[in-house]
Amino acid sequence: MEQQIKQVIAKSSADYTEIRVERTLRSQVFFQKDKLENLETSSEFGGIVRVLKDGGWGIAVFNDISQLSDKVSEATRAAKLVASRSDAPVELAEVPVVQETVRADLKHDFRSVSLKEKKELAETYNKILLSHDKRIVSSQVRYTDSFREVTFANSEGTFLTQEVPDVTLIFFAVASMGEATSSRGLSRSGRRAGSTLSSGVRRRSAVQRSGRSISSAQNRSWGESTRLSLIRIWPGSLSTRRSATSVRLIFYSRTSA
């Protein structure tokens, strides 16, 4: 694809041409109470061409790389039309040329984990929540991951490729005791951290803590109004070869009488 992008840019008749292409792979598992509500994988591909011709901008989008040459021509025609009706032609500032490839450095690539294993992981966490206390009447567990590859190139010689992985786990439980209800959630998300972020004893303990917090919340008196309060935020970091990523744990509670 790199050579195709460079060749199309080299043949462009515009004064300036840039192309952005993005490819994304996604997985999602969603449990609500004891039911599997969603289990899916998907892929997305698309891009945008932007050109400058005679001081006017033209844009065209595509979802098939074979359309790239035609889309550059389409954007160029649009730019000419804009330029013919503009009294203030666009001039570009000088910027340095950059050529770099940023690859994700994953200890355990979640793309190699089957959807069946991801479903079993989410199901295990869901069972931990539901079995923690008999007062827990409902739960939600959502696992999502995505892997984006973004490419940017322009006619000045810049060519950039970046891989952006992301894994997110969300836990939510609702408990009831008499007329009182309480909910407690935990969200853990990390970028460039791989599937190890979502597995292991520490994650199990976090879910169990979330369940225990519901039990303690049930024993408090919150009055007649519903409250929403942020309990704790734990910042952290995971280092990779190219960059660092933030990891966050968010606890919140909502109760009503």
N, C-alpha and C positions, 0 to 999 in steps of 0.2 A: 504493500500500500504506500510506503514511503516514496518509492520511485515513481509511482503513478501520480502522487500529489505533486512532486517536484516537476515532473514532465508537464502536467497541466498548467502549473503556474508559469513555467518557462514559455509556454505558447500563448499565454494571455496577452491580449492587446491593451489591457488597462494600464494606467500609470502605476497603480499599486493593487496587489491582489493578496488576500489572505484567506486561508481555509482552516476551519476547525472541524474535527471529526471526533465523535464520542461513541464508544461502544460500552454497554453495561450488561452485566450478568447479575441476576437477582434470585434469591431464595427466600421463602417466607413460610413459617409455621405458626399457627394460631390456635390455642386451646381456650375454650370458655367453659368453665366448670369442668365436667368430665367429657366434653365433646370436642372432637377435632373439627374446627370450623373452616380452616383454610390450610392447604398444603400445595405449594406451587413453586415453579421455577419459571423464569422468563428472561428474555434477552431483548435488548433495544440497540438500535444503530441509527445514527443520523448525523447530519453535519450542516454547516452553513458556510456560504461563500460571501465574502464582502470585497467589493472592488471600488477603486476610485478612478474616475475617468473624466478628464477635463474639469476637475473641481467638483464633481458630483458623486455621491455615494450610490451604489447599487447592491442589493442583497438578494440572494436566492438560497433556498434550503433544499436538502435532499435526504433520502433514506436508502439510496442505492449508490455505491461508489462508482458504478459504471456510468452514472449520470453526471459525473463531476465536470467533464469538459463542457457539456451542454449547459450546465448550471453556471459556469464561469461566463459563458457567452450571454446567457440570460441576464446575469447581474450586470454585465458590461452595457447591455442595451438599456437597462433601467438607469444606470449611472449617467449615460449620455442624455437621457430624457430629463433627468433631474438637473443636470448641468445646464441644459438649454433654457431652463426656466428659473435659474437661480442667479441672484445679483451678488451673492457672496460666495465665491468658490472656496472650497476647502483646501487648506495647505497643511501638510503633515510636518510635524516636528521630527528632528533627527533622533533616532534611538539606536543603541548598540545592537549588533547582531548576536543572537544567542543560539547555540546548538547544544542541546543536552537531553539525555534520557534519564528519567527518574523511575527506577523500578522499585516495586514494593519488596521489602525484605521480610518475609513471613517465616517464622519458625515452623508453623503448621498451616499450610495453605487450605483454607476452608473450601476451596473449589474442588479439592480432592476428597472431601467428605460427602458421602451420599445423602440424598434427601431423606432416606429412611433413617439414617443415624441422627440427623438433625431433628427429625420428628421424635425419635426416642429420647433425645436429650431434653427437649421441651416437655415431653410427657412426664419424664422423671421429675422435673421441677414442679410441674403442676400437681403431681401426686404428693410431693412433699408439703405443698401449701394446703391441699385439701385434707390431708391426714394429720396435720399438726394439732388441731384442736377441733372438737366436735361443734364448736360454735361457728366455725367457718362454713358459710353456706354457699359461697361462690368464689371463683377465681378466674384470672385471665393470665395467660403466659404467651408472650409473642417473641418469636425469634426471627430476625431478618439479617440477611447479609447481602452485600453488593460488591462488585468489583468493576470499577470504571477505568477505562483506558482513554485518555484524552490526548489528541494530537493537534498541534497548532503549527502552521507554516505560513510564511509570507514571501513576497517577491524580493524582499531585501536580504534574504538568506537565513532568516531565523527558522529553526525547526526544533520543536519541543514535543516530547512524549512523556506523559506522566501516568503512572498507575495509582489508583486511589481505592484501597480496600476499606470496607467498613463492616463491623459486626455490632448488632444491638440486641440486647435481651431486656425485656420488660416484664415485671411480675406485678400482679395486682390481686388482692384478696379482699373479700367482704365477709365480716362476721356479724352475727346477730345474737342478742341476749335479751329476751323479752321484747320490748318495743324499741330498744336502742339498736342502732346499727353503726358499724365502724368499718372503714376501709383503709388499707395501708399498701403502699406501693414501693417498689424498688426498681430503679432503672440503671443498667450498667451498659455503657457503650464505649467502644474504642475504635480508633482508626489505625490502620497498619499494624494491628496487633495479632491478626490471625485467629484461628479457631480456638487456640488455647485460652483466649479471653473468656470463652463461654463454657469451659469445662473444668472439672476438678473439685476438690474438697472445699476450697474457699468459697466457690460459688454456691455449693450446697449449704454451707454455713450461713451465707448471706440470706438465702431464701428462708432458712429456719429462723434467723433473727427477725426477718420481716413477719413471719408467723407469730413469733413470741410477742412482738410489739403490738399486734392486734389484741392478744389476750390481755396485756397490761392496760391498753387503752380502754378496754371494756369495763375496767374496774374504776375508771375515773368519771367524775360528773362534769359534763360540759355545758350544762344549762340547756335552755330551750333552742338556742340558735345553732346553726351549722357553722363550723369553723374549718378553715383551711390553714394549716401551718407547716412551714418548712422545718423539719426536725434536724437534719444534718446534711452537710455536703462534704464529701471526702475527695479532695483533689489528689491526683497522682500522675505518674508518667510512665510510659514504656518507651525505651529507646530503640531506634532502628538505625540501619546504616545511613540512611539519607536524612532522617528527621525524627523528631520526638512527637509523641502523640499523647493527648490528654485522656485520662480515664476518670469517669465521675460516678459516684454513687449518690443517688438522691432518694431520701426517705420523706414521705409526706403522709399525713393522716387527715381523714375527714370523718367526723362523727356527727350524728344527729340524734336527738332524743324524741 
